[in-house]
């Protein structure tokens, strides 16, 4: 379910990514977990030491950090 509504896009290392924020609550500075749908896959990002990292160990850390940074800049979190 897409509650935030907007498809966001970014390019990382020459690859385009489209993602949608799936969190039920609006994002704020207190948000510590963001659920996103990235190119059709659901991923969870968690905030650690002011960076957004994949909750799953096998996740692509660079892409997760880039998506987290994009979201943080867009929503000022």
C-alpha positions in Angstrom: 0.0 0.0 0.0 1.4 3.4 -1.0 0.5 5.9 1.6 3.1 8.6 0.9 1.9 8.6 -2.7 4.8 9.9 -4.7 7.2 7.9 -6.8 10.7 9.1 -6.2 13.6 8.6 -8.5 17.4 8.7 -8.2 20.4 7.6 -10.1 23.3 5.9 -8.4 26.4 4.8 -10.2 24.7 5.2 -13.6 21.7 3.0 -12.6 18.2 4.6 -12.3 16.1 3.6 -9.3 12.4 4.3 -8.7 11.0 3.9 -5.2 8.0 4.6 -3.1 7.8 5.1 0.6 5.4 2.6 2.2 5.4 3.8 5.9 2.0 4.2 7.3 3.0 7.3 9.4 4.4 10.5 8.0 8.2 10.7 8.1 9.7 12.9 10.8 13.0 13.4 12.6 12.0 10.6 15.0 11.5 8.1 12.2 14.1 5.3 12.6 12.7 2.8 10.0 11.6 3.4 6.5 9.9 0.8 4.3 10.3 1.4 0.6 9.4 -0.4 -2.6 12.5 -0.2 -4.8 11.9 -1.3 -8.4 9.2 -3.5 -7.2 11.0 -5.0 -4.2 10.1 -4.1 -0.6 13.2 -3.1 1.4 13.5 -1.8 5.0 16.0 0.9 5.8 17.0 1.6 9.4 18.9 4.6 10.8 22.3 3.9 12.4 24.8 6.6 13.2 23.0 9.2 11.0 23.0 6.9 8.0 20.2 4.8 6.5 21.3 1.2 6.0 19.4 -2.0 4.9 17.8 -3.9 7.7 18.8 -7.2 5.9 22.4 -8.2 6.0 22.4 -9.1 2.3 21.1 -5.7 1.2 23.1 -3.4 -1.1 24.5 -0.9 1.4 25.5 1.8 -1.1 22.1 1.9 -2.8 20.3 1.8 0.6 22.4 4.7 1.8 21.8 6.7 -1.4 18.0 6.1 -1.1 18.1 7.0 2.6 20.0 10.2 1.8 17.5 11.1 -1.0 14.6 10.6 1.4 16.3 12.5 4.3 17.0 15.5 2.0 13.5 15.4 0.5 11.6 15.1 3.8 14.2 16.9 6.0 14.5 14.0 8.5 
